[in-house]
Amino acid sequence: MRSMQHVSNLSRLGLVPRLAAFHLSRNPWVGEAGGAYNSGGKDVSHTFVNGFWYLDQLGMTASYSHKVFCRQALIGGNYALLNTTSFIPNPDYYGALLWHRLMGNSVLSTVHYGSPFLRAYSHCSKKKPGITLLLINMSNSTTFDVDVLPEFNLHP
């Protein structure tokens, strides 16, 4: 009900045609994302291990058709992409950089029949033909052997 009232108010104010001119997306966004609330977890959110959480979030949101993922902070707090005092990139910065350079806009269906600790995401490669595959082991005590096979509707 509230959203209908909001649209009605936009119409009444004559803003609908103006907003339509900007081709605003109706796709969901992830905004103000960070690994932990309240400036992140001290000695965790700006470390190498948090990079697995961050890449998993990028992969998961892309697989659910989210087009925009807004990181909470570039500088500030414990989960910033840059160190607050030296401005040296934190590990998540490099994950974001690799994601941006390698993962194209076309998200591919990626399936595995193994442990929930193994995360798999694939996209068409960004600047050249091919597929970019991201595999993340979310367990600190399990290893995985992985075979990558083309999908010909073959299921075990």
Salt bridges, closest charged atoms under 4 A:
ASP43 OD2 - LYS42 NZ 3.65
ASP56 OD2 - ARG119 NH1 2.41
ASP92 OD2 - ARG71 NH2 2.79
GLU151 OE2 - HIS155 NE2 3.83
